[in-house]
Amino acid sequence: GDARVRGQTGVLSERRGSYPFIDFRLLNNTTLSGEIGTKKKVKRLLSFQRYFHASRLLRGIVPQASLYLLDEDYLGQARHMLSKVGMWDFDIFLFDRLTNGNSLVTLLCHLFNVHGLIHHFQLDMVTLHRFFVMVQEDYHSQNPYHNAVHAADVTQAMHCYLREPKFANFLTPSDIMLGLLAAAAHDVDHPGVNQPFLIKTKHHLASLYQNVSVLENHHWRSTIGMLRESRLLAHLPKEVTQDIEQQLGSLILATDINRQNEFLIRLKSHLDNQDLRLEDAQDRHFMLQIALKCADICNPCRLWDLSKQWSERVCEEFYRQGDLEQKFELEISPLCNQQKDTIPSIQIGFMTYIVEPLFERWAQFTGDTPLSENMLNHLRRNKAKWRSLLHKQHSSSRSNDHSGQVTGSQEQTLNKEETP
């Protein structure tokens, strides 16, 4: 695939490349490619029309209170939702509909205002808005899961975590800006397939990053490219912008699921030894990494209706990868075989081995706040619902199959989850 240089030399935003023999467009229904292209053009045209006609700023009319210039143009319902943006039951799917698919841009403008970041860093509103649009547009809307709505959901969760008293009392404006930027851009330009897929298809990104945190490195470098291209931070001292770029990388790279145990062990050690010093920038940064990791996988801790939607979306993305692997006679990756890997079994395993250990430690850090208790309660209830659905599937398969056989993944999950 082609590569576009963004900003300074050495930072590439590798565009949606192709494998030696696989085109990303195969992830979508090729018969609809023309229609998708047309829709995309229309969507961009409508977006431009909306911003041009609705924004007083782009019409050249700058309101007296410049910090609130975007608020005046929000739709009433979207504005009402933003007044409750710190609530854990925030419905990002509804918010995305109310903002006509611009949930990430709208949310970021609001949060940068709420946290006083625009004033503190003397950010230009036109440049800031342009940068947010760049980030949002670099997500692939065709991805069922890794799209701009997921980024907005993670950003809203990060906002909630930044307000936890144990954390908030020590955070600097730099910490807050880094946390929100990393959350918003942590999956930018995600191709909808995982790292093993990129490695086994010899994708150029896998070669570029030597098979190590391939996607996370790409998300980070793409983000830096957009920051430099937008010149959002060009007015800050060079050493400050370099530090921001490096810390963004450290935060985004922490979302690599392959490093889960590394972070859990370190967090457990800090909590057991009670040696976290949030006055120390290094310890604050570590907890920002943990907060981003929590925000990235918080779907099972949401209300069931929201959590279920996310579960179905991520599994749909897995299954698309499995279909692609089957099409090209590759070994189907774990969790990607729709015939064997059911949504309940995938979710129960994910909650048990990835989500629960992390969120139990997060609750230990925050001190069992209402938010942490709420998340853990949702997590337990959602897990029980998936268990119930798995047992129903098991019963249904036994009634339809006289041999009483279930798939390996179902049987394994049932054995692990069965209570005595």
ABEGO torsion letter per residue (X at the ends): XBBBBBEBBGBBBBBBBBBAABBAAAABBAAAAAAAAAAAAAAAAAAAAAAAAABAAAAGBBBABAAAAAAAABBAAAAAAAAAAABAABBAAAAAAAAGGAAAAAAAAAAAAAAGAAAAAGBBAAAAAAAAAAAAAABBAABAABBAAAAAAAAAAAAAAAABAAAAAABBAAAAAAAAAAAAAAABGBAGBBAAAAAAAGBAAAAAAGGBGAAAAAAAAAAAAAAAAAGAAAABBAAAAAAAAAAAAAAAAAABAAAAAAAAAAAAAAAAAGABBAABAAAAAAAAAAAAAAAAAAAAABBAAAAAAAAAAAAAAAAAAAAAAAAAGBBBBBGABAAABBAAAAAAAAAAAAAAAAAAAAAAAAGGBAAAAAAAAAAAAAAAAAAAAAAAAAAAAAAABAAGBBBAAAAAAAAAABBX
